[in-house]
Amino acid sequence: MSEITSKKNILLIGGGGYIGTSMMDDYSKNTKISKINCIDRLIYKSQNIDKKIIRNRKINFFKGDFRNRKLLNKALKGVSDVIILAGLVGDPITKKYKKLSENINYIGIKNLIKFLNKNKNLKKLIFISTCSNYGIVKNKLADENTKLLPKSHYAVSKVNIEKYILNFKKKNFCPVILRFSTAFGYSPRMRYDLTINEFCRDIHKNKELVVYDPYTWRPYCHVKDFSRIVFKVLISDNNIVRNQVFNVGSNQNNYRKIDLVNLLKKYKKNSKIIILKKKVDPRDYRVNFNKLTRILKIKPKFSVKYGIKEIFKKIKNNKISKDHGNHIIKSDVKK
Ligand SMILES: NC(=O)c1ccc[n+]([C@@H]2O[C@H](COP(=O)([O-])OP(=O)(O)OC[C@H]3O[C@@H](n4cnc5c(N)ncnc54)[C@H](O)[C@@H]3O)[C@@H](O)[C@H]2O)c1
């Protein structure tokens, strides 16, 4: 597979979050990436950016809203490729802030893509979508052609943006859609509102863990693997990835919640776990990731077991004790 050898100057939109800060950390050590610009409004209460990250000479951090055109133009200077991570992320937060999430996740992102489509200097535009788009898939693994059944405001916006992107059929524009699995693992901006991270924290702290929908399936992927795979997309030939959708994760990391609990019990005996059969979240999907490996010749390296041990160790060493999650938005973010 032919790869691009020139160095990359990237812009991470929404790079101040859980996945973005882990990417910045990784890419700051990557010699094939010369510059990392990041635009993020840091919309959550108590959300900050780690000083160590922005002190890095390769990184330029622009604090503000990506819908602010003046700021966006500044952040786009000299940039070869853009990765869109920004948004209100997750079902609970988009349910709680319905109008704001519509404004950012759909209208804001749509206008952003329309604007970037006119930028002739851009090599690639990578839109981070989600496997949540599959909603419910029974008795088979969902691949990129499986019908999408979004079950939340969050996923509905993602599906609509995907459709919008796929309608551009221009040769000189190279959008790529990556449907991420549910993330886990350590990041400088930790999120404990994600299943594996939350389970690890509660079990480690001997808190009672209440598990709903125990038999529902979901695919998981370590944040470090997302950054490896996005980089692979960045350096891939445009002809291979243009207008393509890839599920990002690994077939081995499809788990039911009950399997995660059983795994966790091996690491922490006498855990207080309550399993409720009650249905809270209808999503139930297993995903097939063969296209990623077949076309991009890459697959995730980090297992769920690795992530559990990593988080336990970090919590033990007091590295990630704060509860950063997508819960409350700063009061100045009105629309
Ligand atoms: N975390 C997961 O499990 C997961 C799974 C599938 C897909 N994804 C996708 O990956 C991306 C990143 O997820 P994450 O877990 O890092 O979420 P996150 O909430 O930690 O990060 C999102 C960032 O976007 C920023 N943001 C929101 N609105 C903004 C605006 N108007 N202007 C500027 N910045 C804004 C927030 O401040 C935040 O830092 C999202 O697009 C998400 O849908 C995440």
PDBQT file of the ligand as one rigid body, heavy atoms in Angstrom, charges set to zero:
ROOT
HETATM    1  N1  LIG A 401     -15.266   8.305  23.563  1.00  0.00    +0.000 N 
HETATM    2  C1  LIG A 401     -15.874   7.338  22.884  1.00  0.00    +0.000 C 
HETATM    3  O1  LIG A 401     -16.139   6.246  23.390  1.00  0.00    +0.000 OA
HETATM    4  C2  LIG A 401     -16.221   7.562  21.438  1.00  0.00    +0.000 A 
HETATM    5  C3  LIG A 401     -16.779   6.493  20.713  1.00  0.00    +0.000 A 
HETATM    6  C4  LIG A 401     -17.130   6.689  19.383  1.00  0.00    +0.000 A 
HETATM    7  C5  LIG A 401     -16.900   7.917  18.786  1.00  0.00    +0.000 A 
HETATM    8  N2  LIG A 401     -16.356   8.922  19.512  1.00  0.00    +0.000 N 
HETATM    9  C6  LIG A 401     -16.160  10.230  18.877  1.00  0.00    +0.000 C 
HETATM   10  O2  LIG A 401     -14.842  10.680  19.104  1.00  0.00    +0.000 OA
HETATM   11  C7  LIG A 401     -14.829  12.094  19.248  1.00  0.00    +0.000 C 
HETATM   12  C8  LIG A 401     -14.119  12.499  20.518  1.00  0.00    +0.000 C 
HETATM   13  O3  LIG A 401     -14.743  11.900  21.643  1.00  0.00    +0.000 OA
HETATM   14  P1  LIG A 401     -14.202  12.130  23.122  1.00  0.00    +0.000 P 
HETATM   15  O4  LIG A 401     -14.507  10.910  23.896  1.00  0.00    +0.000 OA
HETATM   16  O5  LIG A 401     -12.822  12.627  23.062  1.00  0.00    +0.000 OA
HETATM   17  O6  LIG A 401     -15.188  13.271  23.625  1.00  0.00    +0.000 OA
HETATM   18  P2  LIG A 401     -14.906  14.542  24.537  1.00  0.00    +0.000 P 
HETATM   19  O7  LIG A 401     -16.219  15.032  24.979  1.00  0.00    +0.000 OA
HETATM   20  O8  LIG A 401     -13.896  14.192  25.578  1.00  0.00    +0.000 OA
HETATM   21  O9  LIG A 401     -14.258  15.585  23.520  1.00  0.00    +0.000 OA
HETATM   22  C9  LIG A 401     -15.002  16.418  22.678  1.00  0.00    +0.000 C 
HETATM   23  C10 LIG A 401     -14.383  17.794  22.727  1.00  0.00    +0.000 C 
HETATM   24  O10 LIG A 401     -15.116  18.663  21.856  1.00  0.00    +0.000 OA
HETATM   25  C11 LIG A 401     -15.085  19.955  22.434  1.00  0.00    +0.000 C 
HETATM   26  N3  LIG A 401     -16.163  20.756  21.858  1.00  0.00    +0.000 N 
HETATM   27  C12 LIG A 401     -17.491  20.509  21.894  1.00  0.00    +0.000 A 
HETATM   28  N4  LIG A 401     -18.155  21.469  21.242  1.00  0.00    +0.000 NA
HETATM   29  C13 LIG A 401     -17.235  22.350  20.782  1.00  0.00    +0.000 A 
HETATM   30  C14 LIG A 401     -17.305  23.554  20.045  1.00  0.00    +0.000 A 
HETATM   31  N5  LIG A 401     -18.480  24.042  19.639  1.00  0.00    +0.000 N 
HETATM   32  N6  LIG A 401     -16.166  24.199  19.719  1.00  0.00    +0.000 NA
HETATM   33  C15 LIG A 401     -14.967  23.717  20.131  1.00  0.00    +0.000 A 
HETATM   34  N7  LIG A 401     -14.839  22.588  20.861  1.00  0.00    +0.000 NA
HETATM   35  C16 LIG A 401     -15.965  21.904  21.169  1.00  0.00    +0.000 A 
HETATM   36  C17 LIG A 401     -15.267  19.694  23.920  1.00  0.00    +0.000 C 
HETATM   37  O11 LIG A 401     -14.836  20.784  24.693  1.00  0.00    +0.000 OA
HETATM   38  C18 LIG A 401     -14.435  18.433  24.118  1.00  0.00    +0.000 C 
HETATM   39  O12 LIG A 401     -13.134  18.753  24.556  1.00  0.00    +0.000 OA
HETATM   40  C19 LIG A 401     -16.274  12.544  19.169  1.00  0.00    +0.000 C 
HETATM   41  O13 LIG A 401     -16.576  12.990  17.883  1.00  0.00    +0.000 OA
HETATM   42  C20 LIG A 401     -17.049  11.275  19.466  1.00  0.00    +0.000 C 
HETATM   43  O14 LIG A 401     -18.322  11.287  18.894  1.00  0.00    +0.000 OA
HETATM   44  C21 LIG A 401     -16.017   8.777  20.827  1.00  0.00    +0.000 A 
ENDROOT
TORSDOF 0
